[in-house]
Amino acid sequence: MKKQDVLKIKDALSTLFGQPIRNLTRGEGIYHVGIAELDFGDSGTLHIMCSMRFVCNGEMIFTSEDIFHPNTALESTLLRDDGHFDWDNFDYNPYGNSFYDEMSEKYFSSDVDGNIVKDIHVSKFADIIFTFENGNTLEIINDSSGYSECWRFSTSHLPNTTLIVTSNGIVNMQYRKAIGHFSL
């Protein structure tokens, strides 16, 4: 990715400094990080289409792959006769069934404090590391070497405009045109 794109991405994401991440939900194959209301009434949303992990006190708590693993209650109750987990009858699709759902609710629900964005690092590969005031990190890891979409960011600072990023940089021309009017 070009250095110019990294700088533009950092500038766009800088609106999230000091903001709490209050919601981390999922859809099919996409993870949504909902940024709470900014001080001036605007909000931003980061849609993640690549790998991610949440690190707390130096330990990996959960990752995007944990969508495919049962929550702790199911893990101890959905057992076969031999005592092993019954993978054939596990359905990760309903929200709440996965370990990912359990942990995202625990660490990112609206009543959890502490995940206030302190620092944002953007790499030349389109990885993002959000460091929170409590020392925890949310790491978004690009897992594509080409033009597959890694993540997208939208904010009311740029109405009707979404920043779409691949490992090769910003790909949507609509955003490139809009940033000329938004001091980036």
N, C-alpha and C positions, 0 to 999 in steps of 0.2 A: 504494500500500500504506500502511496506517496506521502511524504512528510506533510504536505499541505492538507491532505485529507485527515491525517491524525490530528493536526492542530484544529481543524474545523470541527471534528468530532468532540475533542476536548472542550472547545468553546460551547458547543451545543449542550453537552452534558453538564457544564458548569452551573447551569440553572438548578441543579439538584443538590449542590453543596448546602449543608445545613438542613436538608429535608429528610424526614423519616420515610423509610420504606415500610408501609403498613399492610401491604397485601401482596402475597405471592401465590398465584393460582396457576392452574394448568388447563389446557385444552388438549385436543388430539395433536400430539407432536409439537406443541408450542407451549412455552412457559411465559407467563405474563408477570412482570414485576410492575405493580401499580405504585407510583410515587404519590404520596399524600399531597394535599393542597399546598401549593407554594404560598409564601407570605402575601403575595399580591393576588391571590385567588386563582392562579393558574395551576394546572397539574400536568404531569408528564407521564407517559407510559412507555415502558421498554418491553418489546416483544422479543423473546429469545428463541431462536431456532437452532441452537447449537448446545454443546455441553455446558453444564454449570455445576458449581459446588458451593456449599456454605461451610465455612470454617469458623469454629468457635474455640477460643483458648488453645489454638494450635492443633485442634483435632478436626478432621473432616466429619461433619455431622450428617449431611445428606447431599446427594448429587441428583442430577436429572435422571440417571439410571434407576434411582430408587422408586420411580413410578411403577416399575415392574416387579417390585417386592412388596410383600404384605405388611400391613401395619402390625404393631406388636400384639394387638388383641387377636387378629386373625391368625397370626403366626403360631399362637399357642392354642387356638381352638379348631382351626381347619386342618385336622390331622387325619391321616389314613390309619387303618387298623394297626400298621406296624410302627406307629408313632412318629413317622416323618410327615413333613408338610405335604398337603394334597395340592400339588401344582396344577393338576388337571381340572380342579374345580375352583381355582382362584381366578377371579375376574378383577383386574386392576382398573378397568374403565370407570366404574362408579366412584365419584369423588369421595374420598375418605377411606377407601380400601387400601391405599398404598402407604408405604413408609414415608414416601415423599410428602404425601398429603398430611400425614400426622406431624412430621417435623416442620413443614412450612406453616402449619397452623400454630404450632407451639412457638416458633421463633418469629413469625411475621404477621400474626393476627393484629387487628386494630388496637387491642388492649396491651400489646407488648411494647415497652419503651426500650430505647437504647440503640436501635438500628438507624441512627441519624448519620447521613453521609458526611464524612470528614474529608475523604480524599477519593479521587477517581484517577486510576491509571489506565491509559489506553495504549496498547502495544501496536507495533507496525503490522501485526497479524490480525488486528481487530479484536483482540482479547480486551476485556474490561475487568478491572478489579475495583470494586467498591469497598473502601475501608470505612467502617463505622466508628463513631466516637467510643463505643464500648470495646473496640479492638477486633471485633468480628469482621470477617470479609465474605463478600459474595463475589465469586470468580466466574466470569463468563468466558468460556474457552472456545475459540473458533476451531471447528473440526473439519473445515473444508479448505482445500488449497485453490479453489477456483472461484467461480462466480455464484456459487450457492449462497443464498441469503443467510447471514449469521444472526443478525438482529436488526430491529428497527426501533426508532425512537420518535415519538410524536409529542408535541407540546403546543399549547395555545399561543406561545410566542410566535409561532409560524402557523397560522390557521390553514387548514386544508393541505398541509405539507407534512410529509413524513421522511425522516432521514433513514434510508435503507443502506445497509453496510454489508459488504462481502469482504473476504480477505484481500481483495484487490482494491478496496476503497469504497467511496460513496458512489452508488450506481444510479440513483434516480436524478434525472436532469431537473425535475421540478424543484427538488431541494437545492440543487446547485444554483438555480436562478433565484430562489427565495432568499438565500443567504446573503445576496448582495444588498438586500434591504434590512438585514438583521446583523448588525455589527459583529460579524465573525471574522 
